Amino acid sequence: MTGIPNNVLRISESEASRALAELPAPFAVLFERGDLSVELYAPRGVDNQSPHTRDELYIVSSGSGMFRRADQVCAFSAGDLLFVPAHVEHRFEQFSEDFRTWVIFFGPEGGVQI
């Protein structure tokens, strides 16, 4: 599920989730504009992602589990927001079968320098 027009008004999580279930990849790019990219991500069994080149936010839409960012670990559940700076190792661990999260990549390659 990609190529949503720039004038999109609404993206339904339930519709995106149904479409995602039919894709071979565990994520779907739903919206891109400038330095912003929005995806829906639902790892299947194991989260094998690698560090990304941009800062990112996760907004958990369903499920629960544990989240690891470098040497930090925290529990998460639906409604939580998690932040990962660019190039930092991270992954979801011990997550429920219904786990899904919005992923928002933003800012420049390499992350925002503060």
Secondary structure by P-SEA (a helix, b strand, c coil): ccccccccccccaaaaaaaaaacccccccccccccbbbbbbbbccccccccccccbbbbbcbbbbbbbcccbbbbbcccbbbbbccccccccccccccbbbbbbbbcccccccc
